[in-house]
């Protein structure tokens, strides 16, 4: 486990307006994007397309205003076989993205066949082409049979990449974590390593320290590192921080509930 200070960016996000082209947006700032800005939206023919150098596992909906004519949306990814497939959802608090949402989260697991893909798009308006390589996913209407023009409200979102400063955590079942065990198969640290195990929903965090030059928890008291009864409600999110100490590689942590 090593500290990560730079988040991967989403290279670009597009609003697809037809079957043959796309209206191009500029490169997106790290971690966030206002994805809908009161534009004409054609159900079944339009979608919002994002590409990132690494897979993302969710978005945080910071704010979403009401739609004039709501359209229920879903998230999809582009797999290694060249097919758009629904992302395997872990949690979606947005109500299909068709109503007002504030501080809502969308989370999915990373599919095994989500592969990096080269993409070339043509801007409908200018005819300019743009090529990027990365992991594609999109927000698209659930139904493609309604031929209506929609006017969507504004939506500000933060994407959640893996292993970055914007990561929110892994959704877990309700329970209490009492201790952890570990095995370091790669490099060990010549100085003690302090870990923080946290519930990102409540802000509660318990710390544990791996002693210097320690490879497994076998030598620790009771062969484990105690945690201060870290509690989780259903779908709270867990994250482990490297607070201080040297670098560890190939570190396997097991979290235990008694």
C-alpha positions as CSV (number, residue, x, y, z in Angstrom):
1,X,0.0,0.0,0.0
2,X,1.4,3.4,-0.9
3,X,0.1,6.9,-0.7
4,X,-1.6,8.2,-3.9
5,X,-1.7,12.0,-4.4
6,X,-2.7,12.3,-8.0
7,X,-6.1,11.2,-9.3
8,X,-6.5,9.9,-12.9
9,X,-8.5,12.3,-15.0
10,X,-11.4,11.7,-17.3
11,X,-9.9,12.7,-20.7
12,X,-13.1,14.0,-22.1
13,X,-16.9,13.7,-21.9
14,X,-19.2,14.0,-24.8
15,X,-22.9,14.6,-25.5
16,X,-24.0,12.2,-28.2
17,X,-26.6,13.8,-30.4
18,X,-26.9,11.4,-33.3
19,X,-26.0,7.9,-34.5
20,X,-23.1,9.2,-36.6
21,X,-21.3,11.8,-34.5
22,X,-20.9,13.6,-31.2
23,X,-20.7,17.1,-29.9
24,X,-17.3,17.3,-28.2
25,X,-16.5,18.8,-24.8
26,X,-13.1,19.7,-23.6
27,X,-10.9,17.7,-21.3
28,X,-12.5,17.3,-17.9
29,X,-10.9,18.6,-14.7
30,X,-9.7,15.9,-12.3
31,X,-12.6,14.3,-10.4
32,X,-15.6,16.4,-11.4
33,X,-17.8,17.5,-14.2
34,X,-21.1,19.3,-14.7
35,X,-22.6,16.7,-17.0
36,X,-25.9,18.1,-18.0
37,X,-26.5,21.8,-18.6
38,X,-30.1,22.5,-19.8
39,X,-29.6,21.2,-23.3
40,X,-32.0,19.4,-25.7
41,X,-31.9,15.7,-25.0
42,X,-33.3,13.2,-27.4
43,X,-34.4,10.0,-25.7
44,X,-32.9,6.9,-27.1
45,X,-30.5,8.7,-29.4
46,X,-28.5,10.7,-27.0
47,X,-26.2,9.9,-24.1
48,X,-23.3,11.2,-22.1
49,X,-20.0,9.4,-22.8
50,X,-16.9,9.5,-20.5
51,X,-13.4,8.0,-21.0
52,X,-10.7,7.6,-18.4
53,X,-7.2,6.1,-18.3
54,X,-8.3,3.8,-15.5
55,X,-11.7,2.2,-14.7
56,X,-13.9,4.3,-12.5
57,X,-16.3,2.7,-10.1
58,X,-18.9,5.3,-9.5
59,X,-20.0,8.9,-9.5
60,X,-21.1,11.2,-6.7
61,X,-24.0,13.4,-7.6
62,X,-23.3,16.7,-5.9
63,X,-26.5,18.3,-7.1
64,X,-29.2,17.7,-9.7
65,X,-32.1,20.0,-10.4
66,X,-35.5,18.9,-11.7
67,X,-36.0,18.0,-15.3
68,X,-38.7,19.5,-17.5
69,X,-39.5,16.1,-18.9
70,X,-37.7,13.5,-16.8
71,X,-35.9,10.6,-18.5
72,X,-34.8,7.6,-16.5
73,X,-31.1,6.8,-17.1
74,X,-28.8,3.9,-16.6
75,X,-25.0,3.4,-16.6
76,X,-23.2,1.2,-19.2
77,X,-19.6,0.3,-20.0
78,X,-17.9,-0.7,-23.3
79,X,-16.5,-4.2,-23.0
80,X,-13.6,-6.0,-24.7
81,X,-16.0,-7.5,-27.3
82,X,-17.1,-4.1,-28.5
83,X,-20.5,-4.2,-26.8
84,X,-22.2,-1.7,-24.5
85,X,-23.3,-3.6,-21.3
86,X,-25.1,-2.4,-18.2
87,X,-22.6,-1.9,-15.3
88,X,-23.1,-4.2,-12.3
89,X,-24.7,-1.8,-9.8
90,X,-23.8,-2.0,-6.1
91,X,-25.9,1.1,-5.2
92,X,-27.8,3.8,-7.0
93,X,-29.3,6.6,-4.9
94,X,-30.3,8.7,-7.8
95,X,-33.7,7.2,-8.6
96,X,-32.5,6.5,-12.2
97,X,-31.2,10.0,-12.5
98,X,-34.7,11.3,-13.4
99,X,-35.4,13.4,-10.3
100,X,-33.7,15.9,-8.0
101,X,-30.7,14.3,-6.3
102,X,-28.2,15.9,-3.8
103,X,-25.2,14.1,-2.3
104,X,-26.3,10.9,-3.9
105,X,-23.9,8.1,-4.9
106,X,-23.8,5.6,-7.8
107,X,-21.4,2.6,-7.3
108,X,-20.7,-0.4,-9.4
109,X,-18.2,-3.3,-9.4
110,X,-15.5,-3.3,-12.0
111,X,-16.3,-5.8,-14.7
112,X,-13.6,-8.3,-15.7
113,X,-14.1,-7.6,-19.4
114,X,-13.9,-3.8,-19.1
115,X,-10.9,-3.1,-21.4
116,X,-9.1,0.0,-22.5
117,X,-10.3,1.0,-26.0
118,X,-9.2,3.5,-28.6
119,X,-12.1,5.9,-29.5
120,X,-12.4,8.4,-32.3
121,X,-15.3,10.8,-32.4
122,X,-16.4,13.4,-34.9
123,X,-17.9,16.7,-33.7
124,X,-21.3,17.2,-35.5
125,X,-20.9,20.9,-35.4
126,X,-17.3,21.5,-36.6
127,X,-16.4,18.1,-38.2
128,X,-13.3,17.9,-36.0
129,X,-12.1,14.5,-34.9
130,X,-10.8,13.6,-31.5
131,X,-9.1,10.3,-30.5
132,X,-8.6,9.0,-26.9
133,X,-7.7,5.7,-25.4
134,X,-9.2,4.5,-22.1
135,X,-12.1,3.0,-20.4
136,X,-15.5,4.0,-21.8
137,X,-18.8,4.3,-19.9
138,X,-21.9,6.3,-20.5
139,X,-25.2,7.5,-19.0
140,X,-28.0,6.6,-21.4
141,X,-31.9,6.4,-21.2
142,X,-33.3,3.1,-20.0
143,X,-35.9,3.2,-22.8
144,X,-35.1,3.8,-26.4
145,X,-38.7,3.7,-27.6
146,X,-39.8,7.1,-26.6
147,X,-39.2,9.7,-29.4
148,X,-39.4,12.9,-27.3
149,X,-37.2,15.9,-27.0
150,X,-36.3,16.4,-23.3
151,X,-34.9,19.5,-21.5
152,X,-32.8,18.3,-18.6
153,X,-31.9,20.3,-15.5
154,X,-28.3,20.9,-14.4
155,X,-26.3,18.2,-12.8
156,X,-22.9,18.4,-11.1
157,X,-21.1,15.1,-10.5
158,X,-17.8,13.8,-9.2
159,X,-16.5,10.6,-10.7
160,X,-14.9,8.1,-8.3
161,X,-11.8,6.4,-9.7
162,X,-10.0,3.5,-8.0
163,X,-6.9,4.3,-5.9
164,X,-7.1,8.0,-5.9
165,X,-7.7,11.0,-3.7
166,X,-11.3,11.0,-4.9
167,X,-12.0,7.4,-3.9
168,X,-14.9,7.2,-1.5
169,X,-14.7,3.6,-0.3
170,X,-16.0,0.1,-0.8
171,X,-19.7,-0.5,0.1
172,X,-20.0,-3.0,2.9
173,X,-22.7,-4.9,4.8
174,X,-23.8,-3.8,8.2
175,X,-21.5,-5.0,11.1
176,X,-18.6,-4.2,13.4
177,X,-14.9,-4.7,12.6
178,X,-12.9,-5.8,15.6
179,X,-9.4,-6.6,14.3
180,X,-7.3,-7.2,11.2
181,X,-4.6,-9.7,10.2
182,X,-2.1,-9.2,7.5
183,X,0.5,-10.9,5.3
184,X,3.1,-8.8,3.4
185,X,4.3,-10.8,0.3
186,X,6.4,-8.0,-1.2
187,X,8.5,-5.3,0.4
188,X,8.3,-4.7,4.1
189,X,9.0,-1.4,5.9
190,X,12.1,-0.7,8.1
191,X,9.9,1.7,10.0
192,X,6.5,1.2,11.6
193,X,3.5,1.7,9.3
194,X,0.4,3.3,10.6
195,X,-2.9,2.4,8.9
196,X,-6.3,4.0,9.3
197,X,-9.4,1.9,8.7
198,X,-12.4,4.3,8.2
199,X,-16.1,4.5,7.6
200,X,-16.3,7.3,5.0
201,X,-20.0,7.8,5.6
202,X,-19.7,8.6,9.3
203,X,-16.1,9.8,9.5
204,X,-15.3,7.1,12.2
205,X,-11.7,5.8,11.9
206,X,-9.7,3.2,13.9
207,X,-5.9,3.0,13.6
208,X,-3.6,0.0,13.6
209,X,0.2,-0.1,13.4
210,X,2.3,-2.7,11.6
211,X,5.7,-3.0,13.4
212,X,8.9,-2.3,11.6
213,X,10.3,-5.3,9.6
214,X,7.1,-7.3,10.3
215,X,5.9,-9.6,7.5
216,X,2.8,-11.2,9.1
217,X,0.5,-10.6,12.1
218,X,1.7,-13.9,13.5
219,X,4.1,-12.1,15.9
220,X,1.5,-9.5,17.1
221,X,-0.4,-9.8,20.3
222,X,-3.0,-12.5,19.9
223,X,-1.7,-12.7,16.3
224,X,-3.7,-9.8,15.2
225,X,-4.1,-6.0,15.3
226,X,-7.0,-4.7,17.3
227,X,-9.5,-2.2,16.0
228,X,-11.7,0.0,18.1
229,X,-15.0,-1.6,17.2
230,X,-15.5,0.2,13.9
231,X,-19.2,0.0,13.1
232,X,-20.9,0.1,9.6
233,X,-24.5,0.4,8.6
234,X,-25.7,-1.3,5.4
235,X,-23.9,0.2,2.4
236,X,-21.6,2.4,4.4
237,X,-18.2,2.7,2.7
238,X,-14.9,1.4,3.9
239,X,-11.5,2.8,3.0
240,X,-8.0,2.0,4.3
241,X,-5.5,4.9,4.5
242,X,-1.7,4.6,4.7
243,X,-1.2,7.3,7.4
244,X,2.6,7.1,8.0
245,X,5.6,4.9,7.7
246,X,7.5,3.2,4.9
247,X,6.2,1.7,1.7
248,X,4.6,-1.8,1.7
249,X,4.0,-3.8,-1.5
250,X,1.7,-6.8,-2.1
251,X,0.1,-6.4,1.3
252,X,-2.9,-8.6,2.0
253,X,-5.2,-7.3,4.8
254,X,-8.0,-9.3,6.3
255,X,-10.7,-7.5,8.3
256,X,-12.5,-9.5,11.0
257,X,-15.8,-9.2,12.9
258,X,-16.3,-11.2,16.1
